[in-house]
Amino acid sequence: MLGELIRELLKMPPSTRVIQRDIRLMLDFLKTEPTELIPWGSEETELLSIKDIKIKTKRSKISGAGIIKTIFQEPLLKYAYKHYRKGKGYLLATVMSDNRIYYYLRLRAEVQVYLNGEFFGRIDQQSRFYLRNGRQAVCEIERSSGEYNMVKIGVTNVAQIINPKVEQSKNPRMAVLMVDLSPRDLNVFLGLILYEWLNKIKKI
């Protein structure tokens, strides 16, 4: 308790103990939420909608939660998040499907990404994804003025993702794949675009 008070006063990041506690809190909350998610296969990636439905989080220490559906209104993802001193850059978020759980820990300029409990990579302020301790980005979003931004893995254009700065139709797709992705590249791609949704579209 005293340690967390000192961290608050000094504007330091939350401790590992607090983060682990909050991850368990989010998982328990999302797993007990009664909505049953549909299985997530390759086709569902292109059916992701940018629309979500909020879940009530009364009597919990979670800042917010919700369900992301497909463009056909099928529940595909659940998410929850918690702000640590909003405005100071610290955020913990969990996005859960039937077969993947992404954790995002935002500590000022960098976002650490965990997949199914293992450190997977990081995202910088330019929306570039780096694997673990890699020095070269493996996936990035190229901003444009059009309805969609381009997503690249290496030097290859692999998908288009919705541009949050452009007014959209009623129920647009979050992303449109241009090539088939390997399992690793699909995990990287999803890790990046789901944070893009949280950060740029949902603006949490």
C-alpha positions in Angstrom: 0.0 0.0 0.0 2.8 2.4 1.0 4.8 1.5 -2.1 1.8 2.3 -4.4 1.2 5.6 -2.6 4.8 6.6 -3.2 4.5 5.6 -6.9 1.4 7.8 -7.2 3.1 10.8 -5.6 6.2 10.4 -7.8 4.2 9.7 -11.0 5.9 6.3 -11.5 4.5 3.4 -13.5 2.4 0.8 -11.6 4.4 -2.0 -10.0 4.5 -5.6 -11.5 2.4 -6.8 -8.6 -0.4 -4.3 -9.3 -0.3 -5.1 -13.0 -0.6 -8.8 -12.4 -3.4 -8.2 -10.0 -5.3 -6.1 -12.5 -4.8 -8.7 -15.3 -6.4 -11.3 -13.1 -9.2 -8.9 -12.3 -9.8 -8.2 -16.0 -9.7 -11.9 -17.0 -12.1 -12.9 -14.2 -14.5 -10.1 -15.3 -14.4 -10.9 -19.0 -14.7 -14.7 -18.4 -17.7 -14.3 -16.2 -19.4 -11.9 -18.6 -22.1 -14.2 -20.1 -21.8 -13.3 -23.8 -20.5 -16.3 -25.8 -17.9 -15.4 -28.4 -18.0 -17.0 -31.9 -14.9 -18.9 -33.0 -12.2 -16.7 -34.6 -10.8 -18.0 -37.8 -9.1 -16.3 -40.8 -12.4 -15.2 -42.3 -13.5 -13.4 -39.1 -10.5 -11.1 -39.2 -12.0 -9.3 -42.2 -15.5 -9.2 -40.6 -14.3 -7.1 -37.6 -16.4 -4.0 -37.1 -15.2 -0.8 -35.5 -18.4 -0.7 -33.5 -18.6 -1.9 -29.9 -21.1 -2.4 -27.1 -20.2 -1.2 -23.6 -20.3 -3.7 -20.7 -21.3 -2.3 -17.3 -18.3 -2.3 -14.9 -20.0 -1.2 -11.7 -18.4 -2.3 -8.4 -15.1 -3.2 -10.2 -11.8 -1.4 -10.5 -11.9 -1.6 -14.3 -12.1 1.8 -16.1 -14.2 0.3 -19.0 -15.1 -2.8 -20.9 -17.1 -3.9 -24.0 -17.7 -6.3 -26.8 -16.5 -5.9 -30.4 -18.8 -7.5 -33.0 -18.5 -8.5 -36.6 -20.2 -6.5 -39.3 -23.0 -9.1 -39.0 -23.4 -8.3 -35.2 -21.8 -11.5 -34.0 -19.8 -11.1 -30.7 -16.1 -11.7 -31.6 -14.0 -10.0 -28.9 -14.3 -8.8 -25.4 -12.0 -6.1 -24.0 -11.4 -4.3 -20.7 -9.0 -1.6 -19.7 -7.7 0.4 -16.8 -6.1 3.8 -16.7 -3.3 4.5 -14.3 -3.3 8.3 -13.8 -5.2 9.1 -17.0 -3.2 11.6 -19.1 0.2 10.4 -17.8 0.4 7.6 -20.4 -0.1 4.5 -18.3 -2.7 2.1 -19.4 -3.4 -1.7 -19.1 -5.8 -3.3 -21.6 -6.9 -6.8 -22.3 -8.5 -8.0 -25.6 -9.9 -11.6 -25.5 -11.2 -13.8 -28.3 -12.0 -17.5 -28.1 -8.4 -18.5 -28.8 -6.2 -15.4 -28.1 -5.7 -13.0 -25.3 -3.7 -9.8 -25.9 -2.5 -7.6 -23.1 -1.3 -4.1 -23.8 0.7 -2.2 -21.2 1.3 1.5 -22.2 4.1 3.1 -20.4 4.4 6.6 -21.8 5.9 6.4 -25.3 6.0 2.6 -25.7 3.3 -0.2 -25.6 4.3 -3.6 -24.5 2.3 -6.4 -26.1 1.7 -9.8 -24.6 0.0 -12.7 -26.3 -1.5 -15.5 -24.2 0.7 -14.4 -21.2 4.0 -14.3 -23.1 5.9 -11.1 -24.0 5.3 -10.8 -27.8 6.6 -7.4 -28.9 6.2 -3.7 -28.6 4.5 -0.8 -30.5 6.1 2.7 -30.8 4.4 6.0 -31.3 4.6 5.7 -35.1 2.4 2.6 -35.0 5.4 0.2 -35.7 5.4 -3.3 -34.2 8.7 -4.8 -33.0 9.0 -8.5 -32.1 10.3 -8.9 -28.5 13.7 -7.2 -28.4 14.0 -6.7 -32.2 15.4 -3.5 -33.4 13.7 -3.5 -36.8 9.9 -3.1 -37.1 8.2 -6.1 -38.6 4.8 -4.5 -39.1 3.7 -0.9 -39.5 0.7 1.3 -40.4 1.3 3.9 -43.1 -1.0 6.9 -42.6 -3.0 8.4 -45.6 -5.8 10.8 -46.2 -8.1 8.1 -47.6 -10.7 6.0 -46.0 -8.1 3.2 -45.2 -4.5 3.2 -44.1 -2.0 0.6 -45.4 -0.5 -2.1 -43.2 2.9 -3.4 -44.2 4.8 -6.5 -42.9 8.4 -6.0 -44.0 8.2 -4.4 -47.4 4.9 -6.1 -48.4 1.4 -4.4 -48.3 -0.7 -7.0 -46.4 -3.9 -5.2 -45.5 -5.8 -2.0 -45.3 -7.1 -0.7 -41.9 -9.8 1.9 -41.3 -8.6 5.5 -41.1 -10.0 7.0 -37.9 -9.6 10.5 -39.2 -12.1 10.0 -42.1 -15.8 9.8 -41.7 -17.0 6.3 -42.3 -20.1 4.5 -43.5 -22.6 3.1 -41.0 -20.8 -0.2 -40.3 -17.4 -0.4 -41.9 -14.9 -3.3 -41.6 -12.0 -2.6 -39.4 -9.5 -4.2 -41.9 -9.3 -5.8 -45.3 -6.6 -8.4 -45.9 -4.7 -8.3 -49.2 -2.7 -11.5 -48.8 -2.8 -14.7 -46.8 -0.8 -14.4 -43.6 1.3 -17.0 -41.8 0.2 -17.7 -38.2 3.0 -15.5 -36.8 2.3 -12.6 -39.1 -1.4 -12.9 -38.3 -0.7 -12.6 -34.6 1.5 -9.6 -35.3 -1.1 -8.0 -37.5 -3.9 -8.5 -35.0 -1.7 -7.3 -32.2 -1.1 -4.0 -34.0 -4.6 -3.4 -35.4 -6.4 -4.2 -32.1 -4.2 -1.6 -30.3 -4.9 0.8 -33.2 -8.6 0.3 -32.4 -8.1 0.9 -28.7 -5.9 3.9 -29.2 -7.1 5.7 -32.3 -10.7 4.7 -32.7 -11.9 4.1 -29.1 -9.3 6.6 -27.8 -8.8 5.1 -24.4 
